[in-house]
Amino acid sequence: MGRIFEKRKHKMFARFDKMAKAFSRIGKDIAIAVKQNGPNPDNNPRLRMAIQNAKGVNMPKDRVDAAIKRASSKEEKDFQEVIYEGYAPHGVPVVVECATDNPTRTVANVRLLFSKNSGAMGNSGSVMFLFERRGVFKFDPATLNLNELELDLIDAGAEEIQTDDEEIVVYTKFTEFGHMQKFLESKNLEPKSSELQYIPTTTKELSEVEQDEVMECVSALEADDDVQTVYHNLA
């Protein structure tokens, strides 16, 4: 009985940590968007996207409003977006997206996390050529009728559409991301999330034990406060 309780408690804390990380990540996205183009989402596509993504992870509206207000003040930190590259164990390429107010601290932390987890920090460009920057739009199947809209989505820039019972994922080229955003807004369609992501052009197969070692490194990087997203090409 005690073991079952411990497992449930572990799962509960894991969900809480994941939610806290998602809220922190979106809070930084909001701060960057507001600093760049102001607090009015009507005139700020990046802020609209961040607010939309906040809804997708059930971030309370009062927290979103507070993040926008905080970002509008002179006291809010200026976050810089920086990208680091490296290798997880077994030569798996990794791209680490960060938003930081102190790049010197962040690069030192990322380098240390790679080193502690049997990985290695790389130079700029060392693995980026193995990834492609693409738009990724995720929908609840109940909110998107593919039979009616598939051709329109393709006209709006959809390069690939993946579907299952839980979600519909629409991929676009980097250059078509804004076009797809405008199309969705014109149709009053709200994705669960819309992001520019680094998608691997090939994937790497490893044994289960090796996969666990790679994911330990990835998880350690993701846990850092300055890290927004970690991409890899593990199959």
C-alpha positions as CSV (number, residue, x, y, z in Angstrom):
1,M,0.0,0.0,0.0
2,G,2.8,2.4,0.9
3,R,4.6,1.7,-2.4
4,I,1.4,2.5,-4.4
5,F,1.0,5.8,-2.4
6,E,4.7,6.7,-3.1
7,K,4.2,6.1,-6.8
8,R,1.0,8.3,-6.9
9,K,2.8,11.0,-4.9
10,H,5.8,10.8,-7.4
11,K,3.4,11.2,-10.4
12,M,1.6,14.1,-8.7
13,F,4.8,16.0,-8.1
14,A,6.0,15.2,-11.6
15,R,2.8,16.7,-13.0
16,F,3.2,19.7,-10.8
17,D,6.8,20.2,-11.9
18,K,5.8,19.9,-15.5
19,M,3.0,22.5,-15.1
20,A,5.3,24.9,-13.2
21,K,7.9,24.6,-16.0
22,A,5.2,25.3,-18.7
23,F,3.9,28.3,-16.8
24,S,7.5,29.7,-16.4
25,R,8.3,29.1,-20.0
26,I,5.1,30.9,-21.2
27,G,5.7,33.7,-18.7
28,K,9.1,34.4,-20.4
29,D,7.5,34.1,-23.9
30,I,5.0,36.8,-22.8
31,A,7.8,39.0,-21.3
32,I,9.8,38.8,-24.6
33,A,6.7,39.5,-26.7
34,V,5.7,42.5,-24.7
35,K,9.2,44.0,-24.6
36,Q,9.4,43.6,-28.4
37,N,6.0,44.9,-29.5
38,G,4.0,46.1,-26.5
39,P,1.2,44.7,-24.3
40,N,-1.7,44.9,-26.8
41,P,-2.3,41.4,-28.3
42,D,-4.3,42.9,-31.2
43,N,-1.1,44.5,-32.5
44,N,1.3,41.8,-31.3
45,P,1.1,38.4,-33.0
46,R,3.8,36.9,-30.8
47,L,1.9,37.9,-27.7
48,R,-1.3,36.5,-29.1
49,M,0.5,33.2,-29.7
50,A,1.9,33.2,-26.1
51,I,-1.6,33.8,-24.7
52,Q,-3.0,31.0,-26.9
53,N,-0.3,28.6,-25.6
54,A,-1.1,29.7,-22.0
55,K,-4.7,28.5,-22.6
56,G,-3.4,25.3,-24.0
57,V,-1.6,24.4,-20.7
58,N,-4.5,25.8,-18.5
59,M,-2.5,28.7,-17.2
60,P,-5.0,30.9,-15.2
61,K,-6.0,34.1,-16.9
62,D,-5.0,36.2,-13.8
63,R,-1.5,34.8,-14.1
64,V,-1.4,35.7,-17.8
65,D,-2.6,39.2,-17.1
66,A,-0.1,39.6,-14.3
67,A,2.7,38.5,-16.6
68,I,1.7,41.0,-19.3
69,K,1.5,43.8,-16.6
70,R,4.9,42.8,-15.1
71,A,6.5,42.8,-18.6
72,S,5.2,46.3,-19.3
73,S,7.0,47.7,-16.2
74,K,10.5,49.0,-16.2
75,E,11.4,46.6,-13.4
76,E,10.9,43.5,-15.5
77,K,14.1,41.8,-16.6
78,D,15.1,41.8,-20.3
79,F,15.3,38.2,-21.4
80,Q,17.6,37.3,-24.3
81,E,16.9,34.3,-26.5
82,V,20.0,32.1,-26.9
83,I,20.6,28.7,-28.4
84,Y,23.2,26.2,-27.4
85,E,24.2,23.0,-29.2
86,G,25.8,19.8,-28.0
87,Y,25.6,16.0,-27.7
88,A,23.8,13.8,-25.2
89,P,25.3,10.4,-24.5
90,H,25.8,8.1,-27.5
91,G,26.3,11.0,-29.8
92,V,22.7,12.1,-29.9
93,P,22.6,15.7,-31.1
94,V,20.8,18.3,-28.9
95,V,19.6,21.8,-29.4
96,V,18.8,23.8,-26.2
97,E,16.6,27.0,-26.5
98,C,17.0,29.4,-23.6
99,A,15.6,32.7,-22.4
100,T,17.9,34.4,-19.9
101,D,18.7,37.7,-18.3
102,N,22.3,36.4,-17.8
103,P,23.9,34.5,-20.7
104,T,27.2,34.1,-18.9
105,R,25.4,32.1,-16.1
106,T,23.3,30.2,-18.6
107,V,26.1,29.0,-20.8
108,A,28.1,27.8,-17.8
109,N,25.0,25.9,-16.4
110,V,24.3,24.3,-19.7
111,R,27.9,23.2,-20.2
112,L,28.0,21.8,-16.7
113,L,24.7,19.9,-17.2
114,F,26.0,18.3,-20.5
115,S,29.3,17.3,-18.7
116,K,27.5,15.9,-15.6
117,N,25.3,13.7,-17.8
118,S,27.9,12.2,-20.1
119,G,27.3,14.7,-22.9
120,A,29.3,17.5,-24.4
121,M,28.7,21.1,-25.3
122,G,29.3,21.8,-29.0
123,N,30.1,24.9,-31.0
124,S,27.5,27.0,-32.8
125,G,26.5,25.1,-35.9
126,S,27.8,21.7,-34.7
127,V,24.4,20.0,-34.8
128,M,21.9,22.6,-36.1
129,F,22.3,21.3,-39.7
130,L,20.6,18.1,-38.5
131,F,17.4,20.0,-37.6
132,E,14.8,22.0,-39.5
133,R,13.0,25.0,-38.2
134,R,9.3,24.4,-38.7
135,G,5.9,25.7,-37.5
136,V,4.0,23.3,-35.3
137,F,0.3,23.8,-34.6
138,K,-1.5,21.3,-32.3
139,F,-5.3,21.0,-32.2
140,D,-7.9,19.1,-30.2
141,P,-9.6,16.9,-32.9
142,A,-13.0,18.1,-31.6
143,T,-12.2,21.7,-32.6
144,L,-10.9,21.0,-36.2
145,N,-12.9,19.4,-39.0
146,L,-10.2,18.0,-41.2
147,N,-12.7,16.9,-43.9
148,E,-13.8,20.5,-44.4
149,L,-10.5,22.3,-43.8
150,E,-7.7,20.0,-45.1
151,L,-7.4,21.7,-48.5
152,D,-7.6,25.2,-46.9
153,L,-4.8,24.3,-44.4
154,I,-2.6,23.1,-47.3
155,D,-3.3,26.4,-49.2
156,A,-2.3,28.2,-46.0
157,G,1.0,26.5,-45.8
158,A,0.5,23.1,-44.2
159,E,3.3,20.9,-45.3
160,E,2.4,17.8,-43.3
161,I,-0.7,16.9,-41.2
162,Q,-0.6,14.1,-38.5
163,T,-3.7,12.8,-36.8
164,D,-4.6,10.5,-34.0
165,D,-7.4,10.2,-31.4
166,E,-5.8,12.7,-29.1
167,E,-4.7,15.5,-31.4
168,I,-4.1,16.9,-34.9
169,V,-0.6,18.3,-35.6
170,V,-0.1,20.6,-38.6
171,Y,3.5,21.3,-39.7
172,T,4.5,24.3,-41.9
173,K,7.8,25.6,-43.2
174,F,9.4,28.3,-41.1
175,T,8.5,30.9,-43.8
176,E,4.8,29.9,-43.8
177,F,4.3,30.1,-40.0
178,G,2.8,33.7,-40.1
179,H,0.6,32.8,-43.0
180,M,-0.9,29.8,-41.1
181,Q,-1.4,32.0,-38.0
182,K,-3.4,34.6,-40.1
183,F,-5.5,31.9,-41.7
184,L,-6.4,30.3,-38.4
185,E,-7.3,33.7,-36.9
186,S,-9.5,34.4,-39.9
187,K,-11.4,31.2,-39.3
188,N,-11.5,31.7,-35.5
189,L,-9.6,28.5,-35.0
190,E,-7.6,28.2,-31.8
191,P,-4.9,25.6,-31.6
192,K,-3.8,24.1,-28.3
193,S,-0.4,25.4,-29.1
194,S,1.5,27.1,-32.0
195,E,5.3,27.2,-32.0
196,L,8.4,27.3,-34.1
197,Q,10.3,24.1,-33.3
198,Y,13.5,22.5,-34.3
199,I,12.5,19.2,-35.9
200,P,15.2,16.6,-36.6
201,T,15.6,15.6,-40.3
202,T,16.7,12.1,-39.3
203,T,16.3,10.1,-36.1
204,K,18.6,7.8,-34.1
205,E,17.8,4.3,-32.8
206,L,19.2,3.2,-29.5
207,S,18.7,0.4,-27.0
208,E,16.3,1.0,-24.1
209,V,19.2,1.4,-21.6
210,E,20.9,3.9,-23.9
211,Q,17.6,5.8,-24.5
212,D,17.3,6.2,-20.7
213,E,20.8,7.6,-20.5
214,V,20.0,10.2,-23.2
215,M,16.7,11.2,-21.6
216,E,18.5,11.7,-18.2
217,C,20.7,14.3,-19.9
218,V,17.7,15.9,-21.7
219,S,15.7,16.0,-18.4
220,A,18.5,17.6,-16.6
221,L,18.8,20.3,-19.2
222,E,15.0,20.9,-19.3
223,A,15.0,21.3,-15.5
224,D,17.3,24.4,-15.7
225,D,15.4,27.6,-15.0
226,D,16.9,29.4,-18.1
227,V,16.0,26.5,-20.5
228,Q,12.8,26.9,-22.5
229,T,12.9,23.8,-24.8
230,V,15.3,20.9,-25.5
231,Y,15.3,19.2,-28.9
232,H,17.0,15.9,-29.9
233,N,16.8,13.3,-32.6
234,L,16.3,10.2,-30.5
235,A,13.7,7.9,-32.2
